[in-house]
Amino acid sequence: MSRLFQPLTIKDVTLRNRIAVSPMCQYASEDGLLNDWHLVHLGSRAVGGAGLVMVEATAVSPEGRISPADSGFWEDKHIQTLSKITRFMGEHGAVAGIQLAHAGRKASCRKPWEGDDSLDSDQGGWETVAPSAIAFGNNIPKVPKALLVDQIQHLQNDFVDAAKRALEAGFQVLQLHFAHGYLAHEFYSPLSNQRTDQYGGSFENRIRFLTETFAAVREVWPERLPLTVRLSVTDWVEGGVTIEESIELVQRLKAGGLDMLDVSHGFVTPDIDSVPWGPGMMLPIAKRIREEADLPTTTSWMISEPIQAEQAVASGQVDVVSLGRELLRDPYWPFHAAKELKAEAAKDLLPLQYARAVE
């Protein structure tokens, strides 16, 4: 029996299988509003058989967008378009999730295919903020403004307000983006945080923004629904975040109500030469965290083959496999994987309109 296609229940939410669509920025929104592109993009992955479909990194404030074309959740007007998408995904058997984010010093950039570099104010850009006034570097040379304590608290309230809107829009899984060099990760990493107040310096201080933000969101996100975090568990750079630190952080978040960890890595600095790229590169780390923190995990990063995904779940490395590029290549990857693995679930993964022609 395929483990990849066994249901998974977390709190009051049951995924039909262990396949998740990773949050992938589409850079197709206007004023934070999702549109028909997102409905088709996300809806086709639900129709294709994924158990969990995550909406891309969705900014909790306009200044928190990576680009002017990012998804947003800073106003009530965003609820309606997202509600349409969550309804469609639910009608086709997928659980709807969303990732809340703030890009910090990596905000105010062009779309990737337009250069992925900093936008000046006369080009539609804006002033960026971060824990410290340190630029990311390379193609993002803009120096951010260091946040004051009252501004930090305001940003945390933005996460809380966005979580409330996510609930109203019908999402069942909420993820906080604490990875990839964006704001929360910038607080966590000594490479980007040189503050000398209660939000910088020691490990205890550097994780304060993360733990406070998580606790504030947990208060408004129903206990019956999963609250997850995507965390860069290592910076791959000397003097940066370590796996040992991250296990300690995850244990604290679990004590505060974390339901699953999305294990990710890096991107707080332009230096990625030391990343050990390779198939399933994060799976051993995800397994270690799963065991030491006693917490369900998921990860992505170069997982592409059905047997690879099956073994990752069956061996206890992860509870859920998150796929990104592979599901861009093939929205029906879950169905094709079920056929390859001879899983009984294959017969139920496609809508009748397709199944009668494909079987």
C-alpha positions in Angstrom: 0.0 0.0 0.0 1.4 3.4 -1.0 2.1 5.6 2.0 2.2 8.7 -0.3 -1.5 8.2 -1.0 -2.7 7.6 2.6 -4.8 10.4 4.1 -3.2 12.6 6.8 -5.3 14.2 9.5 -3.9 17.3 11.4 -6.3 18.8 13.9 -9.7 18.8 12.2 -8.3 18.8 8.7 -7.7 15.7 6.6 -5.6 15.7 3.5 -6.6 13.1 0.9 -2.9 12.3 0.3 0.6 13.4 1.3 1.2 15.7 -1.7 1.2 19.5 -1.3 1.6 22.3 -3.8 4.4 24.5 -2.5 3.6 28.2 -2.4 4.9 29.6 -5.6 4.9 33.3 -6.5 3.2 34.1 -9.8 3.8 37.8 -9.9 0.4 38.3 -11.6 -1.6 40.3 -9.0 -2.6 44.0 -9.1 -2.8 45.8 -5.8 -2.6 42.4 -4.1 -5.7 41.1 -5.8 -5.6 37.6 -7.2 -7.4 37.0 -10.5 -8.4 34.4 -13.1 -4.8 33.4 -13.6 -4.5 32.3 -10.0 -7.9 30.5 -10.1 -6.7 28.4 -13.1 -3.2 27.9 -11.7 -4.3 26.8 -8.3 -7.5 25.2 -9.4 -5.8 22.9 -11.9 -3.5 21.6 -9.2 -6.5 20.8 -7.0 -8.2 19.1 -10.0 -4.9 17.3 -10.6 -5.1 15.5 -7.3 -2.9 17.3 -4.7 -4.0 17.0 -1.1 -2.9 20.5 0.0 -2.7 23.5 -2.3 -0.9 26.5 -0.9 -1.4 30.0 -2.2 1.8 31.9 -2.9 3.6 34.2 -0.4 0.9 36.7 0.4 2.0 40.1 1.8 0.5 41.3 5.0 1.2 44.9 4.0 1.8 46.7 0.7 5.4 47.3 1.7 5.9 43.6 2.4 5.5 42.6 -1.2 8.5 41.2 -3.1 7.3 43.0 -6.2 4.3 45.3 -7.1 2.7 42.2 -8.6 2.6 40.1 -5.4 -0.5 38.6 -3.8 -1.7 40.6 -0.8 -4.0 40.3 2.3 -3.8 43.8 3.8 -7.4 44.8 3.1 -10.8 43.2 3.3 -11.2 43.6 -0.5 -8.8 40.7 -0.9 -11.1 38.3 0.8 -13.6 37.9 -2.1 -11.2 36.8 -4.8 -9.5 34.4 -2.5 -12.8 33.0 -1.3 -13.6 32.1 -4.9 -10.4 30.1 -5.1 -10.8 28.3 -1.8 -14.3 27.2 -2.8 -13.1 25.8 -6.1 -10.2 23.9 -4.6 -12.5 22.5 -1.9 -15.0 21.3 -4.5 -12.3 19.3 -6.1 -11.0 17.6 -3.0 -8.0 19.8 -2.1 -7.4 21.5 1.2 -6.7 25.2 0.7 -3.7 26.8 2.5 -2.1 30.2 2.3 1.4 31.5 3.2 1.5 34.9 4.9 4.7 36.9 4.4 6.7 40.1 4.6 9.7 40.5 2.3 11.7 42.8 4.5 14.8 44.1 2.8 14.1 41.9 -0.3 10.9 43.9 -1.1 10.4 46.5 -3.8 11.9 44.4 -6.6 11.1 43.8 -10.3 9.5 40.5 -11.4 12.1 37.8 -11.9 11.8 37.9 -15.7 12.3 41.7 -15.6 15.6 41.5 -13.7 14.6 40.6 -10.1 16.5 43.7 -8.9 15.6 46.7 -6.7 13.0 49.1 -7.9 13.6 52.8 -7.2 10.7 55.1 -6.1 10.4 56.6 -9.6 10.0 53.1 -11.0 7.2 52.1 -8.7 9.3 51.0 -5.8 9.1 51.9 -2.1 11.2 52.3 1.0 12.1 48.9 2.5 12.4 47.9 6.2 14.4 45.3 8.0 15.8 44.5 11.5 19.0 46.4 10.6 20.0 49.0 8.0 21.9 46.4 6.0 21.3 45.8 2.3 20.9 42.3 0.9 23.5 43.0 -1.7 24.1 42.0 -5.3 21.1 42.9 -7.4 19.2 44.2 -4.3 21.5 47.1 -3.2 18.8 49.2 -1.6 19.5 49.8 2.1 16.5 49.2 4.3 15.3 51.3 7.1 15.9 49.7 10.5 12.5 49.1 12.2 11.6 50.8 15.5 10.0 48.7 18.2 6.6 50.2 17.7 6.9 49.5 14.0 7.7 45.9 14.7 4.6 45.6 16.8 2.5 47.2 14.0 3.9 44.6 11.6 3.0 41.8 13.9 -0.6 43.2 14.0 -0.5 43.1 10.2 0.1 39.3 10.4 -2.8 38.9 12.9 -5.2 40.9 10.7 -4.2 38.9 7.6 -4.7 35.6 9.5 -8.3 36.8 10.4 -8.9 37.5 6.7 -7.5 34.1 5.7 -10.0 32.4 8.0 -12.9 34.5 6.5 -11.8 33.6 3.0 -12.1 29.8 3.8 -8.5 28.7 4.2 -8.0 25.6 6.4 -4.2 25.7 6.7 -2.2 28.8 7.5 1.6 29.1 7.0 3.9 31.9 8.3 6.9 32.5 6.1 9.9 32.5 8.3 12.4 31.6 5.5 14.3 32.6 2.4 15.8 35.8 3.7 12.5 37.6 4.1 11.6 39.7 7.2 11.2 37.0 9.9 14.4 35.2 8.7 16.2 38.5 8.7 15.4 38.8 12.4 16.5 35.2 13.0 19.9 35.3 11.2 22.9 37.0 12.7 24.0 37.8 9.2 21.2 40.3 8.7 20.3 41.2 12.3 22.8 43.5 14.1 20.3 45.1 16.6 21.4 45.7 20.2 17.9 45.8 21.7 15.5 43.0 22.7 15.2 41.9 19.0 18.9 41.3 18.3 22.1 39.8 19.6 21.4 36.6 21.5 19.5 33.6 20.1 16.7 34.5 22.6 16.5 38.0 21.2 16.8 37.0 17.5 13.9 34.6 17.7 11.7 37.1 19.5 10.0 38.5 16.4 9.3 34.9 15.2 7.9 33.6 18.5 5.9 36.7 19.2 4.4 36.8 15.8 3.6 33.1 15.9 1.9 33.4 19.3 -0.2 36.4 18.2 -1.4 34.6 15.1 -2.1 31.4 17.1 -4.4 33.4 19.3 -6.7 34.3 16.4 -6.2 31.2 14.2 -8.7 28.5 15.4 -7.1 25.6 17.4 -9.0 23.2 15.2 -7.1 24.3 12.1 -3.4 23.7 11.4 -0.9 26.5 11.8 2.4 25.8 10.1 5.7 27.6 9.5 8.2 27.6 6.7 11.6 28.0 8.2 15.1 28.4 6.8 16.8 26.0 9.2 20.3 26.8 8.0 22.0 29.7 6.2 24.8 27.4 4.8 27.1 30.3 5.8 29.5 30.5 8.7 28.1 32.8 11.4 24.5 32.2 10.2 21.6 30.2 11.4 22.4 26.6 12.3 20.3 23.4 12.3 20.9 23.0 16.1 19.5 26.5 16.8 16.5 25.8 14.5 15.6 22.6 16.3 15.5 24.6 19.6 13.3 27.2 17.9 11.0 24.6 16.4 10.6 22.9 19.8 9.6 26.3 21.3 7.1 26.9 18.4 5.7 23.5 18.9 5.1 24.2 22.6 3.2 27.3 21.4 1.0 25.4 19.0 2.9 24.7 15.8 1.3 21.8 13.9 3.8 21.2 11.1 7.1 22.6 9.9 8.0 23.2 6.2 11.8 22.6 6.3 13.6 25.0 4.0 17.0 26.8 3.9 19.1 29.7 3.0 18.7 32.9 0.9 19.4 35.4 3.6 22.6 36.4 1.8 23.5 36.3 -1.9 26.2 33.7 -1.1 24.8 30.3 -2.1 28.0 28.7 -3.2 28.0 26.3 -0.3 24.5 24.9 -0.8 24.8 21.1 -1.4 22.3 21.0 -4.3 21.1 17.5 -5.1 18.0 15.4 -5.3 16.0 15.4 -2.0 18.7 17.5 -0.4 16.6 18.6 2.5 15.0 15.2 3.3 17.7 14.1 5.8 17.4 17.4 7.7 13.7 17.2 7.7 13.9 13.7 9.2 16.2 14.9 11.9 13.9 17.8 12.9 10.9 15.5 12.7 12.5 13.1 15.2 14.1 15.6 17.6 11.2 18.0 17.7 8.6 15.3 17.5 6.7 17.3 14.9 5.2 16.5 11.5 7.4 17.9 8.7 7.2 18.6 5.0 9.9 19.8 2.6 10.5 20.4 -1.1 13.7 21.0 -3.0 14.5 18.7 -5.9 11.8 16.0 -5.2 10.5 14.9 -8.6 10.0 11.2 -9.0 7.1 9.3 -7.5 9.3 6.6 -6.0 11.4 9.3 -4.4 8.4 10.9 -2.8 7.0 7.6 -1.7 10.2 6.6 0.0 10.5 10.0 1.7 7.1 9.4 3.4 7.5 5.7 3.9 10.9 6.0 5.6 9.7 8.7 8.0 11.7 11.6 6.6 8.6 13.7 6.1 4.8 13.5 6.6 4.0 15.5 3.5 6.0 16.0 0.3 5.8 19.5 -1.1 6.3 19.9 -4.8 7.0 23.1 -6.8 8.5 23.0 -10.2 7.4 19.4 -10.8 3.8 20.5 -10.4 4.4 23.4 -12.8 5.6 20.9 -15.3 2.7 18.5 -14.7 -0.4 19.7 -12.7 -1.6 16.0 -12.8 1.6 14.7 -11.2 -0.4 13.2 -8.3 -2.6 11.1 -10.6 0.4 10.0 -12.7 2.3 9.1 -9.5 -0.6 7.1 -8.2 -0.7 5.1 -11.4 3.1 4.5 -11.3 2.9 3.4 -7.7 -0.2 1.3 -8.4 -2.0 3.1 -5.7 -5.7 2.4 -5.3 -6.3 6.2 -5.0 -5.5 6.7 -8.7 -9.1 5.9 -9.7 -10.5 8.7 -7.5 -8.0 11.5 -8.2 -9.4 12.9 -11.5 -12.8 14.4 -12.0 -15.3 12.3 -13.9 -15.0 14.6 -16.9 -11.4 13.5 -17.3 -11.3 10.1 -15.7 -13.8 8.5 -18.2 -11.5 9.5 -21.0 -8.1 8.7 -19.4 -8.8 5.4 -17.7 
